[in-house]
Structure formats: C-alpha cells, structure tokens
C-alpha cells in the first residue's frame, strides 16, 4: 500500500464516504481533534491515577479515614476504567482513520497527537513540580525501573 492525497476517502465507515473538499476538511479537523482528545484523556487518566495513589497513602495514615477506603478506591478505579475504555475506542478509530492511507488524514492524526502531547507536557511543567509528570511511556509496572 502507499499513501495518496485526494479528497475522495472512505473515512472509517462506509457511511462516511467523502467525495468533496468540504467534507474532506471536516474529516481532517475531526482526525486532528481526535488525536488531541486521545492525549487529553491520557493526561486525565494519569492525573486520576496519581491522585488516587496520593489519596490512598494519606487515608491509610489515619485510621478514621481508612474505613470506607475499599469502596472509595473501587469507585475511583471504575472511573479510571471508563476513561481508559474511551481512550481505547478513540485510539482504534484514529488507527482506522490512518489506515485509509490518505496523506492528509495521516498528517492530521500525527499533528493532533503531537500537539496534544506537547501542550499537555508544557501545561504540566508550567503548573510546577507538585504533580506527577505526565509520562505515557512509564506505567506502574515499569515505575520501579526508573
């Protein structure tokens, strides 16, 4: 397969058969925004996970607050799981968009992911070192290796 550059695209589903430039620009914008949204949801998920870890550590120090910890932790983990499912669904749709092999859609996806990651890491650094730095390559399983 090779990349092509044309406003005629079968965009993800057969219902989204794009034949004119107006709809093609809409597909480019939607792909760009989907890339930014994937990075934003990753940022939200990592913030929720680091907040839960800090909250659990502070609640375990106090025996009064440790009573409802299991149920509270379960509810927070379910929220994190819902965000993770949204990330997966959006990422798979973004992958399907890139697999149309349209050059414009590919560039829009890469730019959306790049600007989303760059913007959120810049935002994280400007807020200060009080939060855990957003690093999608480092998950909990690998955090001890750093």
C-alpha positions in Angstrom: 0.0 0.0 0.0 1.0 3.6 -0.5 -0.2 6.9 0.7 -2.3 9.0 -1.6 -3.6 12.6 -1.4 -7.1 13.1 -2.6 -10.3 14.4 -1.1 -12.0 11.2 -2.1 -11.8 9.0 1.0 -13.8 6.2 2.6 -13.4 7.6 6.1 -13.6 4.8 8.7 -17.1 3.6 7.9 -18.9 3.2 4.6 -21.4 5.8 5.7 -18.6 8.4 5.7 -17.7 8.2 2.0 -16.1 11.6 1.4 -16.2 12.9 -2.2 -15.8 16.7 -1.9 -13.3 19.1 -0.4 -15.7 20.5 2.2 -16.3 17.1 3.9 -12.6 16.3 3.5 -11.6 19.3 5.5 -14.1 18.2 8.1 -12.5 14.8 8.2 -9.1 16.4 8.7 -10.3 18.5 11.5 -12.1 15.6 13.2 -8.9 13.5 12.9 -6.8 16.3 14.3 -9.2 16.8 17.3 -9.3 13.0 17.9 -5.5 13.0 18.2 -5.7 15.8 20.8 -8.5 14.1 22.6 -6.5 10.9 22.9 -3.7 12.7 24.6 -6.1 14.7 26.8 -7.8 11.6 28.0 -4.4 10.0 28.7 -3.5 13.1 30.8 -6.8 12.8 32.7 -6.2 9.1 33.4 -2.7 9.6 34.7 -3.8 12.5 36.8 -6.6 10.4 38.3 -4.2 7.5 39.0 -1.6 9.7 40.7 -4.3 11.5 42.7 -5.7 8.1 43.8 -2.3 6.9 44.9 -1.7 10.1 46.9 -5.2 10.0 48.4 -4.8 6.3 49.4 -1.5 7.0 51.1 -2.9 9.9 53.1 -6.0 8.0 54.1 -4.1 4.9 55.2 -2.1 7.1 57.7 -5.4 7.9 59.5 -7.4 5.0 60.9 -10.6 7.2 60.9 -10.4 7.7 57.2 -9.4 4.1 56.3 -12.9 2.7 56.9 -14.5 3.4 53.6 -11.3 3.1 51.6 -12.2 0.0 49.7 -15.5 1.2 48.3 -14.0 4.7 47.6 -11.0 3.1 45.8 -13.3 0.8 43.8 -15.4 3.7 42.6 -12.3 5.7 41.6 -10.9 2.7 39.8 -14.2 2.3 37.9 -14.0 6.0 36.8 -10.4 5.4 35.6 -11.5 2.3 33.8 -14.2 4.2 31.9 -11.7 6.8 30.8 -9.4 4.0 29.7 -12.2 2.5 27.6 -12.8 5.9 26.0 -9.1 6.1 25.2 -9.1 2.7 23.6 -12.2 3.4 21.5 -10.9 6.7 20.3 -7.4 5.3 19.6 -8.8 2.4 17.5 -10.9 4.9 15.5 -7.9 7.0 15.0 -5.9 4.0 13.8 -8.7 3.1 11.3 -8.6 6.7 10.0 -4.9 6.4 9.4 -5.3 3.1 7.7 -7.2 4.8 4.9 -3.7 5.6 3.7 -4.7 9.2 2.9 -1.7 11.5 3.4 -3.8 14.4 4.8 -5.5 12.3 7.3 -2.2 10.7 8.4 -0.6 14.1 8.9 -3.7 15.4 10.8 -3.6 12.4 13.1 0.2 12.8 13.8 -0.1 16.6 14.3 -3.1 16.1 16.7 -1.2 13.5 18.8 2.0 15.6 18.7 0.3 18.9 19.7 -1.8 17.2 22.3 1.2 15.7 24.0 3.3 18.8 23.6 0.6 21.0 25.0 -0.1 18.8 28.0 3.5 18.3 28.9 4.0 22.1 28.7 1.0 22.7 30.9 2.2 20.1 33.4 5.7 21.8 33.6 4.2 25.3 33.9 2.0 24.2 36.8 5.0 23.2 38.9 6.6 20.1 40.2 3.8 19.3 42.7 2.1 16.9 40.4 3.4 13.7 38.8 4.8 14.5 35.4 2.7 13.2 32.5 4.7 10.4 31.0 2.6 7.9 29.0 5.6 5.6 28.4 6.0 4.9 32.1 3.2 2.8 33.6 3.0 1.5 37.1 4.6 -1.8 36.1 7.8 0.0 35.0 7.9 2.8 37.5 10.3 0.9 39.8 12.8 0.5 36.9 13.4 4.3 36.6 
